[in-house]
Amino acid sequence: MKYPKLPTTVETPGGRITVQTVEPFEVEGQKCWGTWDQTTRTIRVDKTMPQSFQWNVYFHELAHVAIMDSGIDNLFSLEVHEALCDALATARYREKFG
């Protein structure tokens, strides 16, 4: 399957998000596939991954956006927060790509 490129911006209820595909990077010494920076409203995704995986990471980071913008991020432990983002990403990926 040929996947489209990720969007460069996305509109959310909390405002516009910039999406960047970037060279591999680390956060606090750990390799990351993607990040969400609330202060700059930017999602970064490792561009060296296969496009299918980039989309999954993108949807995972968008789930972080939704949770944080809704103000419920402080209700979950880190483990629950990440598991919820994974579940939402899987559902969104399946919606888009079947």
Secondary structure, DSSP 8 states (H G I E B T S, - for coil): -------SEEEETTEEEEEEEES-EEETTEEESEEEETTTTEEEEETTS-HHHHHHHHHHHHHHHHHHHHT-GGGS-HHHHHHHHHHHHHHHHHHHH-
